[in-house]
């Protein structure tokens, strides 16, 4: 629900050709930290507070665009963007290790995951790894055999069909599972007026976090594909996306680096990708949640791993290092920073 209208809003108002707007891990963590103490365990209140926080964040983002605060994005240099994108790529790959290997990892950070994987590699669930490997192989072959067919879609469909065909669920391969059908009605969120000052303060911080995260992703992909973006326009577009999310009872959103990477890998070069994605999510949510439950989590992990591999740019890093070793070192430090602490 936090994906559909925000994608449409950004496609209309945004300046990036490729950015996919939606929920991301960092934003979810900030929302949870802000809302949980106020909700006091009440699920309905939690949802209402989250939607209100998204609404306030959106209003502040639009206000910031009028004040030309998009200038904050000008502090992002080319080496930093290259390092950030390489860090995002590695984080995506390491972040899918539990799905691909079938290991219930306890660590959350990418670096700590690598360490845990190294100590538990013998516990790999081989049927799960086989599903991920076959999905990966299908996605690698499809562009050469059926160039018109989106490789990730082909991989996921075949993986989903293999679950009932070969009884993969009985072998311990985890699947998405039942997904509720339908969409909520648009509504303006309501909360107790006494909580608004607290939510407004949290919304200010959330606006800064979501904008910074979004601009890093948007500028990194713009640099990779040779076009420019307008930071002030994107600040306003982020605000519109968050307001749209709140109206569909969703929560705050930002630029989703992993999904943008998947779109880029699939050849998405225009904002039409966001509109098609929104339409697809809507159709699936309304009519096709049944088949969706059979998709193996390992196949989803393989899609993201492929996207991550496609993002790694060693050639640009070498070029930066040859031109200025200090800038090259800063790029590497940016990569390590993302891997260690995350994209935000």
CORQUIMO-V921461 format. One record per residue. SS is DSSP state (hx for helix, st for strand, lp for the rest). PHI is phi in radians with two decimals (* if undefined). PSI is psi in radians with two decimals (* if undefined). Layout:
SS/PHI/PSI
SS/PHI/PSI
//
This chain:
lp/*/-0.44
lp/-1.55/0.14
lp/-1.89/-0.66
hx/-1.16/-1.18
hx/-1.15/-0.64
hx/-1.02/-0.65
hx/-1.10/-0.72
hx/-1.16/-0.77
hx/-1.07/-0.77
hx/-1.22/-0.64
hx/-1.07/-0.56
hx/-1.41/-0.77
hx/-1.84/-0.31
lp/-1.38/2.93
lp/-1.94/-0.32
lp/-1.30/2.43
lp/-1.38/-0.33
lp/-2.18/-0.29
lp/-1.03/2.28
lp/-1.81/2.10
st/-1.61/2.45
st/2.97/-3.02
lp/-1.11/2.50
lp/-2.43/2.82
hx/-1.04/-0.77
hx/-1.11/-0.77
hx/-1.11/-0.74
hx/-1.05/-0.68
hx/-1.13/-0.72
hx/-1.17/-0.74
hx/-1.08/-0.80
hx/-1.06/-0.76
hx/-1.12/-0.58
hx/-1.38/-0.66
hx/-1.60/-0.62
hx/-0.94/-0.81
hx/-1.12/-0.55
hx/-1.40/-0.53
hx/-1.30/-0.48
lp/0.94/0.68
lp/1.43/-0.03
lp/-1.50/1.95
hx/-1.09/-0.71
hx/-1.15/-0.73
hx/-1.17/-0.63
hx/-1.03/-0.82
hx/-1.13/-0.73
hx/-1.16/-0.74
hx/-1.10/-0.71
hx/-1.11/-0.76
hx/-1.16/-0.68
hx/-1.15/-0.70
hx/-1.08/-0.69
hx/-1.12/-0.72
hx/-1.09/-0.84
hx/-1.14/-0.69
hx/-1.07/-0.74
hx/-1.10/-0.74
hx/-1.10/-0.75
hx/-1.15/-0.65
hx/-1.11/-0.75
hx/-1.12/-0.72
hx/-1.07/-0.70
hx/-1.12/-0.59
hx/-1.17/-0.63
hx/-1.18/-0.51
lp/-1.51/0.08
lp/1.06/0.66
hx/-1.41/0.01
hx/-1.11/-0.22
hx/-1.04/-0.36
hx/-1.01/-0.52
hx/-1.28/-0.27
hx/-1.23/-0.17
hx/-1.44/0.02
lp/-1.62/1.91
lp/-1.53/2.90
hx/-1.01/-0.85
hx/-1.05/-0.65
hx/-1.15/-0.70
hx/-1.14/-0.70
hx/-1.10/-0.79
hx/-1.12/-0.70
hx/-1.08/-0.81
hx/-1.14/-0.69
hx/-1.13/-0.66
hx/-1.15/-0.73
hx/-1.06/-0.74
hx/-1.04/-0.83
hx/-1.16/-0.67
hx/-1.11/-0.69
hx/-1.09/-0.82
hx/-1.10/-0.89
hx/-1.16/-0.56
hx/-1.21/-0.30
lp/-1.74/0.06
hx/-1.02/-0.69
hx/-1.13/-0.66
hx/-1.24/-0.74
hx/-1.26/-0.69
hx/-1.61/-0.23
lp/1.26/0.52
lp/-1.83/2.21
lp/-1.36/1.43
lp/-1.25/2.52
lp/-1.65/-0.54
lp/-1.23/2.61
lp/-1.86/-0.68
lp/-1.30/2.69
hx/-1.08/-0.79
hx/-1.14/-0.76
hx/-1.16/-0.51
hx/-1.16/-0.72
hx/-1.05/-0.76
hx/-1.11/-0.77
hx/-1.15/-0.70
hx/-1.07/-0.73
hx/-1.06/-0.56
hx/-1.54/-0.23
hx/-2.17/0.33
hx/-1.05/-0.54
hx/-1.20/-0.24
hx/-1.55/0.08
lp/-0.90/2.36
lp/-1.55/1.83
hx/-1.12/-0.69
hx/-1.04/-0.66
hx/-1.14/-0.80
hx/-1.08/-0.64
hx/-1.11/-0.73
hx/-1.08/-0.80
hx/-1.09/-0.73
hx/-1.15/-0.76
hx/-1.14/-0.73
hx/-1.05/-0.76
hx/-1.08/-0.75
hx/-1.11/-0.74
hx/-1.05/-0.78
hx/-1.17/-0.51
hx/-1.33/-0.55
hx/-1.52/-0.68
hx/-0.91/-0.78
hx/-1.02/-0.48
hx/-1.53/-0.43
hx/-1.74/-0.81
lp/-2.24/1.37
lp/-1.06/-0.40
lp/-1.42/-0.22
lp/-1.68/2.21
lp/-1.05/2.09
hx/-1.05/-0.78
hx/-1.06/-0.67
hx/-1.12/-0.75
hx/-1.08/-0.75
hx/-1.10/-0.75
hx/-1.22/-0.69
hx/-1.12/-0.81
hx/-1.13/-0.67
hx/-1.14/-0.72
hx/-1.12/-0.69
hx/-1.18/-0.52
hx/-1.28/-0.37
hx/-1.10/-0.98
hx/-1.28/-0.49
hx/-1.17/-0.71
hx/-1.94/0.09
lp/1.09/0.73
lp/-1.15/-0.58
hx/-1.08/-0.63
hx/-1.21/-0.36
hx/-1.48/-0.04
lp/1.72/0.10
lp/-1.31/2.14
lp/-1.33/2.39
st/-2.05/2.95
lp/-1.04/-0.72
lp/1.53/3.11
lp/-0.99/2.37
lp/-2.13/2.19
lp/-1.06/2.45
lp/-1.66/2.76
lp/1.74/2.99
lp/-2.24/2.57
lp/-1.31/2.73
lp/-1.35/2.48
lp/-1.03/2.42
lp/-2.73/2.64
lp/-1.52/2.16
lp/-1.14/2.59
lp/-2.23/2.31
lp/-2.44/2.90
lp/-1.08/2.31
hx/-1.03/-0.45
hx/-1.18/-0.37
hx/-1.53/-0.19
hx/-1.05/-0.78
hx/-1.02/-0.71
hx/-1.16/-0.75
hx/-1.15/-0.62
hx/-1.14/-0.71
hx/-1.12/-0.74
hx/-1.16/-0.63
hx/-1.13/-0.62
hx/-1.09/-0.78
hx/-1.16/-0.69
hx/-1.16/-0.66
hx/-1.06/-0.74
hx/-1.16/-0.76
hx/-1.12/-0.84
hx/-1.16/-0.66
hx/-1.16/-0.79
hx/-1.07/-0.79
hx/-1.10/-0.77
hx/-1.11/-0.77
hx/-1.20/-0.61
hx/-1.06/-0.81
hx/-1.17/-0.82
hx/-1.10/-0.80
hx/-1.22/-0.59
hx/-1.11/-0.78
hx/-1.29/-0.56
hx/-1.13/-0.72
hx/-1.14/-0.71
hx/-1.11/-0.62
hx/-1.91/0.11
lp/1.31/0.81
lp/-2.50/2.98
lp/-1.92/2.72
lp/-2.24/2.79
lp/-1.85/1.94
hx/-1.13/-0.73
hx/-1.14/-0.71
hx/-1.10/-0.69
hx/-1.25/-0.52
hx/-1.06/-0.79
hx/-1.17/-0.68
hx/-1.14/-0.66
hx/-1.10/-0.70
hx/-1.08/-0.78
hx/-1.09/-0.67
hx/-1.14/-0.70
hx/-1.22/-0.67
hx/-1.12/-0.75
hx/-1.07/-0.70
hx/-1.10/-0.75
hx/-1.14/-0.59
hx/-1.20/-0.42
lp/-1.77/0.43
lp/1.08/0.57
lp/-1.72/-3.00
lp/-2.10/-3.09
lp/-1.09/2.53
lp/-2.24/2.92
st/-2.64/-2.98
st/-1.29/2.17
lp/-1.60/1.86
hx/-1.12/-0.72
hx/-1.18/-0.75
hx/-1.25/-0.57
hx/-1.13/-0.66
hx/-1.11/-0.72
hx/-1.11/-0.76
hx/-1.10/-0.72
hx/-1.13/-0.76
hx/-1.10/-0.61
lp/-1.36/-0.06
lp/1.70/0.19
lp/-1.24/2.11
lp/-2.18/-0.01
lp/-2.35/2.93
lp/-1.23/-0.15
hx/-1.08/-0.45
hx/-1.03/-0.75
hx/-1.09/-0.72
hx/-1.16/-0.73
hx/-1.13/-0.72
hx/-1.09/-0.74
hx/-1.08/-0.74
hx/-1.13/-0.70
hx/-1.15/-0.76
hx/-1.08/-0.71
hx/-1.08/-0.83
hx/-1.11/-0.75
hx/-1.12/-0.77
hx/-1.10/-0.54
hx/-1.54/-0.65
hx/-2.21/-0.33
lp/-2.19/0.50
hx/-1.25/-0.37
hx/-1.06/-1.02
hx/-1.09/-0.49
hx/-1.08/-0.47
lp/-1.16/-0.33
lp/-1.54/-0.12
lp/-1.17/2.16
st/-1.22/2.45
hx/-1.09/-0.52
hx/-1.11/-0.61
hx/-1.20/-0.71
hx/-1.08/-0.72
hx/-1.09/-0.69
hx/-1.12/-0.66
hx/-1.06/-0.78
hx/-1.25/-0.62
hx/-1.09/-0.76
hx/-1.06/-0.73
hx/-1.10/-0.72
hx/-1.11/-0.76
hx/-1.08/-0.66
hx/-1.19/-0.39
hx/-1.44/-0.44
lp/-1.10/2.18
lp/-2.16/1.47
hx/-1.32/-0.59
hx/-1.06/-0.79
hx/-1.16/-0.64
hx/-1.11/-0.76
hx/-1.09/-0.72
hx/-1.09/-0.81
hx/-1.05/-0.74
hx/-1.15/-0.65
hx/-1.17/-0.66
hx/-1.25/-0.78
lp/-2.64/1.80
hx/-0.98/-0.59
hx/-1.16/-0.75
hx/-1.11/-0.66
hx/-1.10/-0.69
hx/-1.14/-0.70
hx/-1.09/-0.66
hx/-1.11/-0.74
hx/-1.14/-0.71
hx/-1.11/-0.65
hx/-1.11/-0.70
hx/-1.08/-0.84
hx/-1.10/-0.65
hx/-1.08/-0.75
hx/-1.16/-0.72
hx/-1.14/-0.69
hx/-1.38/-0.82
hx/-1.91/-0.15
lp/1.80/2.97
lp/-1.13/-0.36
lp/-2.10/*
//
